[in-house]
């Protein structure tokens, strides 16, 4: 199951045009003066894409693929965050009551979970690091896949990530929400989880039209449902699974991330369930993308064996 380099770049190009139109209609512009790191990574990705055909060895080719994949992931992530700002400009109301009702229906007590973490400072701090591992795990996943000769799998992961992000942003328009923290506790909370609540003010300013210039260095995650941390956790586990040395650590870390996301991400549990469902759906769609009907069975061509695991 591979996704071609050309298909990904074409998709990114189309998404960039759509994003430009969205931001223009929303009356938003971008301040890139503090965006040295993401811009450098994107340029590194472009350089990797250009360098790969000229690589003189397998090692050089794989390093170029790593640079390209990391640049692509950075670009897609940044574009998705910007798109959520454009969409937020046109949202109205909040769906917190409906999301909280779904949590209640499945028997999840968010306040009890919050108090459990808040009463245990060491657990709270540890869970913050687990929650923030979303920024570190893709480095290991992309490096492990590209350097072991599984660039096709890496591109499949990037395609799944981008598609899931696009769907999440679309759902956000219909299901905007504030946060489980403020819905359940108002302003009287003794412990502020890792995600914080800055996104609430950002959404309010976007709706009011008072936020017109987006500083890339200050981007916040605006989407409550579905939880993209949950999406990412499933995609990380799936992408890393072929690598024996990374499979189990990635599984353990991301199951832990799923467990702490309701509190540290100020998410409703239904947000996490929705994120898991979205990730599994996207993975399924990618696996069905190039099916082969042979001998009456639907099968998927296996990935090539890497040089090492």
N, C-alpha and C positions, 0 to 999 in steps of 0.2 A: 504494500500500500504506500505508494509514493505520490507526491505532488510535485510537479515540475517547477523548476526555478522560474521559468517564464510565466507560468500561471500565477504564481505568488506575486511577482512584480507587477503583472498586469492587474491583478486584484487590488494591490496597494495603490496603483495609479488611479484606478477607477474610484477607489474609496477617497483618495486625496481630492479628486474633483468634486465628489459629493460633499465632502467636508467643507471645502471652500464655499460651495453654494449655501450650505447650511449656516455657516458662520456669517456669511454676507446677509442672508435673510434675517438672521437673529440680531444683526447689528453689532457683531463682536469682532474684535481684532486680537492679534497675538503679540505679546511682548516677549521677544526671544533674547533680550539682552542678558538674562540670567540663565540661559539654557545651554551653557557650554557643554556640559556632560552629555545630555541626550543628543545634541547636534553632532558632537564628536563621534558618538557611537553609530549614529546613522551614516555619517561620512565613512566610518570604518567599514560598515556593511557594504556601501557602494564600492569602496576600494576592494573589498573581498570579492564581490561579484565580478569586477573587472579583472582582478588578478588571477582568478581561478583558471581561465582558459590558457593562461601563460605559465602556469605552474610547471616547474621542471622536475618535480618529484611528487610522490604520493603524500609525503609530509607537508610540502608546501600547499598542495591542493586541499588537504584537510584543514590546514590553518586558515586558508582563504575561505573555505566553507564555514568555519566557525565564525570568522569575522562577519561574513555575509548574514548568517543566521542571527547573530546577536544584534546586528544593525537592524535587520528586518523586525525582530521582536520589539526592539525599542521604538521603532517607527510606528508599528501597529499599536502598541500600548499607548503612545502619546496621542496618536490620532483618535483612538477610542475615548480617551479621557476628554479631549477637546470636543468630540462629538457629543458627549454627555452634557457638556456645558451648553452647546447649541440647543440640544433637545430640552434641557431644563428651562430655557428661556420661554418655552411655550407650554410648560406643564401648569396644571392648576390643581389645587387641593392636595390632600394627603390620603394615603390608603392604610395608615397605621392601624386604625381600628379593625379593618378587615384582616390584616396580617396578624394582629394580636388575637383576634377571634379564632383564626386557624390554628395558632399555637395552643390556645385553650382547648380547642376541639381534639387535638392529638395529645393533650395532657402535659404540655411543657410549661413549666413555671419559670419564666424568664427572671423575675425578681429574685427567686430563690437561688438560681444559678449565679446571678450577679453577686448576691450577698455571700455566697460560698467563696468566690474568688476574692472579693473585697476584704473579707475577714482573714485572708491568708496572704500577706504581702509577698512572701517568697514565691508562692504559686502564681500570684498575679504577675509578678515581674517575669518569671519564667515563661508564662503563657504569652506575655507581650512579645518576647523574642521569637517564640514559635509562630505567632501571628505574622510577624514581620519577615519571617523566613521566605515569604512569597517573592521577595526581591533577590534572594540569594540562590534558591533552588534552581531557577532556570539557567544560571551560569553553569552549575554542575551538569544539568541535563543536556544542554546544548554542547558543552565541551565533551562529555562522555560519548554522545552520539556521533558527532562529527569526527572526532579524533579516532574513533573505533571503526570508521567506515560506514556509519549509518546515517549519512546526510539525508537520505530519503525520509527516514523516520523523523529526523529533526524538522524537515520542511513540512511533514505531515502534522507534527505538533504545532508548528507556527500557523499553518492553515486552520487547524482546529481552534487555536487560540483566537485568531482573528475573526473567524465565523461566530464563535461563541460571544465574543465581545460585541460584534455587530448586533446579534440577537438581543443581548442584554440591554444595549442602549435603546433598541426599539421597544422592548418591554417597559423600560423605564418611563417612557412617555405615558404609558397607560397606567403604570403602578408607581407613581412617585411617593416617597415616604420620607419621614424625618429620621427617626432612629428609635429603636426599642428603649434605649436609655432614657430619652426625654419623654417618650410616651408614657412609660411606666412610673418614672420617678420625677418628672418635671425638672426643676432646676436644683432639687435637693439631693444630690448624689455625692457621697464621700470619696468615691474613687472614680477617676476618669480613665476609661479603657484606652488601649493603644490607638484605636481609630479616631478618637476624639469626636467633636461635634461641629467642626468648622464647616463641614459641608452644608449644614442647615442654613447658616448665614449666607453661604455662597448661592444656594438655590433661591433664597429670598431676594438677594440682590439681583440675580439674573432675571427673576420674574418681574421685579420692579424697574428693571432697566438701568439700575445704578452701577452695575458691574458690566463694563463695556470692553475693557482690555484685559485679556487673560494672560497672566504671568505664568509661563511654563514652569518656573521654579516653585510655584505655589499651588499647583494642581491638587485638588482633593478628589477622592472617590465619592461621587454623588449618588451612585446607585445602591439602593437598599435591597430591592427584589429584582432579579435573583442575586444572591451573594456571589460576586466574582471570585472571592477567595475560595469558595466551595468549587466553583468551576475550575479554577487553577489547580486545586489540590488533586482533583480527579485526572486532569490532563497531565500533571507532573507524574503521577503514578503510572499512567498508561504509557507515557513517552519513555520513562526510564525502565520499564519492565524488561526489555530485552537485555539489559546490562546487569549481569549477575552481581557485580560489586556494588552497584548503585540501587538495585531493585528494593532490597529490604530496608535500608536506611531511608530511602525516599518514601516507601510505604508507611513506615513508622512516623516519620516527621509530618507527613501530610494527613494521616489519620488524626494525629494530634492537632494539626492546624484546623481540621474540620471540627474537632471537639471544642476548641477554644473560640472559634469564630463567633458564635452567638453573643458571647460577652465582650471579647476584645474587639469585635467588629461592630458592636452595638446592633447586631442583626437579630431579627426574629428567627426562630428555628425553621420556619417555613421558607425563609430566604435561603438557608443552607440546603434544604431539601430541593428547592427549585434549582439551585445552582448545580447540584449533583445530577439532577434529571437532565438539565440542559447539556452538561458536559457529556453524559452518556449518549444523548441523542446525536450530538455533533460527531462523536467518535463513530457511532453506528453509521451515520451518513457518509463519513469518509471511507469507511470500510466497504460500503456498498457502491462507492464511486466507480470503481473499475472491476466489477464482478465478472466472473467468467462462468457461463453456463456450460458445464461439461459433464457428460455421462449422467444427466438428469439431476446434478447437484449444483448448488451455488457455492463457488469457492473463490478464495482470494489468493492471488499469487503470493508466495512467501517472500519475506525480506531476504536479501542476500546475507550470507554469513559475514560477520566482521572479521578483521584481522585478529582482534583480541576483544575480550569482554572486560 
